[in-house]
């Protein structure tokens, strides 16, 4: 009883005192589960010891469905030698839920290593906290889609890229989805209209629509309105974007070497389109799958760019337990109070990551001969050797 009271007191005081930077992280930052009535599903998360120190943390669930979360551990200890520690919990889904997304947060509160020790401390303080969101997605009846609009910035006479990620959260497949994007000027006059290609989207999966516009206009702020139509339904999306002025572009994304299960290193190449130096440029990269599960969220170190100069940022993704398949990479570049956004689709294979990035189709470049290529080459050589021996023995018999 005394220990439980002490734990509750620590959590209460921690919530009141939080505000410092946490020395821990959590992965994944968001996990999406498809609803199945009455099913119990195990979820695993990983605590990341960012500062490589001895620490202790309290774990608890809060939110709409917290009562359905059964935590096996409420207190976790990590040593300085442990870069990560995994913990798991069960989610017992209720018999029924309303359609939509139902979010519950797993909170990890970090305390000094003296927490919960035999010695009583006179000062109680929390070092920091991190949160992982667990979303139970209940499908809508029929066809139901949600979408977002991302607009890349560009200079005058360059192409503006419109990207619309769209998720089908219904129980039926969408056979025809497309978008019409209208660009308006400062006085809301229509400047251009772009039509995307039509796509189909299976139930409980996602895809994206894209469109491009040559910005042969004067520098300034413009407004985009996208009308997404799918099987008789519509979604309206709006966003302001700039043409011209201060701008840093993402020119390429390359992974020099990659093998599934290892840590993939992304080299993000950037280019300043501004005629003055820009300092403290950094990027945030997230990777998610078609169901919305976020696998990683990484913030790069910052670099300084010379006038119209180029630079490189590095992001990392631990692909342990990551399945082969389709993913969305979202990169947000931060500089001088502005952002550049780029969303690209990526296919993760055993030894490569292929993306539809506009200027770099291949994200992960491997040596000239991949594993499959070498294997095929060995088989061909063995076949040639066998045929050669067969011809040799036939000729020997004839003589």
Secondary structure, 3 states (H helix, E strand, C coil): CHHHHHHHHHHHHHHHHCCCCCCEEEECCEEEEECCCCCEEEEEEEEEECCCCCEEEEEEEEECCHHHEEECCCEEEECCCCCEEEEEEEEECCCCCCCEEEEEEEEEEEECCCCCCCCCCCCCCEEEEEEEEEEEEECECCCCEEECCEECCECCCCEEEEEEEEEECECCCEEEEEEEEEEECCCCCEEEEEECCCEEECCCCEEEEEEEEECCCCCEEEEEEEEEEECCEEEEEEEEEEECCCCEEEEEEEECCCCCCCEEEEEEEEEECCCCCEEEEEEEEEEEECCCCEEEEEECCCEEECCCCEEEEEEEEECCCCCCEEEEEEEEEEECCEEEEEEEEEEECCCCEEEEECCEEECECCCCCCHHHHHHHHHHHHHHHHHHHHHHHHHHHHC
